Amino acid sequence: MKPAKRLQNLPPYLFAELDRAKKKLRDEGADIIDLSIGDPDMEPPAQLKQYLADALNTPEIHRYPSYAGCPEFRKAVSDWMSKRHDANVDPDGEVLGLIGAKEGIVHFVMATINEGDMVVTPSPGYPPYIHATILAGGKTHEFPLTPDTDFQPDFDAVPADVWKKAKILFLNYPNNPTSATATRETFEKAIELARKYDFIVVNDAAYIDVASPDDLPLSILAVPGAKDVAIEFHSLSKTFNICGWRIGWCAGNKDIVGLVGRFKESVDSGAFTAIQHACAKGMATLEDHIVGMQGIYMTRREAITKQLSLMGLQVLRSNAGFYVWAKLPSGKSTDFCTNLLEKAHVAATPGLGFGKHGEGYVRFSLTASTERIGEAIERMAKL
């Protein structure tokens, strides 16, 4: 059985390749300290799990869910966006529940891109932006994120003929893999370009609530004019340590959100309603958990940043996300990470996996305890 051409055109998925290498070593008895993937090591809040347990006994909870998300969840999202991110979105039409942000992003691309359409994406960047475009038959133009611009887009470096062909501009702030946050000027310029060239701006904000509680990153929907041209994707996976629950949302321009909803009607049946109910309550009541979680990541970030700097790696300073983006003194990122995994049994992610402009960098995840991060640093130092 030959796969469809759309699958043949896909490059290998970085994290799947890493998983195979880690599994081989684990099968051989190695103790792997995994700093390669953004899968939180902490448990969900006990109260959130209780909310889910309570919801399971709600009458009719096990029937098909709403495609758009239940009213309670969409209202909770609207309140959350207003309170935390100064963004006003109507729960009826401008919010759509998702089975995770990753699925939602792929559904969005499939709902908007035709054969040959242009999608402008960041490099380094989250691989599914390009993978989804390939699946939809589109073309990508990658713009570089570099230290020279503090990892903000250099929109002027994108040729005018690319902007004229563009249908989507992907942004990702707080950024994966760099953890850089967007300036207001970045979002304002993106909105201005979208109006001029008639394309959609997408901000993937999956890490927006994994940040210093005193300095939450900016939502594009808090910028005037954004809802004319933009949509933003959010996830609770990292906020509540519930990656396996698969729950998130998109919000923004009503017509764009509606396109995602139309596509979803044909390919999924919505997130489990019990999870929506539990998360709606959690968003309203679990501020203490969020602040505590943010503090833990900040402590871990400080610990690894200090040690990596002493070892000669240049680390991007950030108060958002749970990744540390470090520039290698020399050499290729894949060689560095292979050597690190095989000789020190520490897993990190090569920057090249996020695009050609990620070469020379390595991404460390903060999803291990401070003690395990310290042990990983000790193992690295011995190399």
Order of alpha helices (4+ residues) and beta strands (2+ residues): alpha-alpha-beta-alpha-alpha-beta-alpha-beta-alpha-beta-alpha-beta-alpha-beta-alpha-beta-beta-alpha-alpha-alpha-beta-beta-alpha-beta-beta-beta-alpha
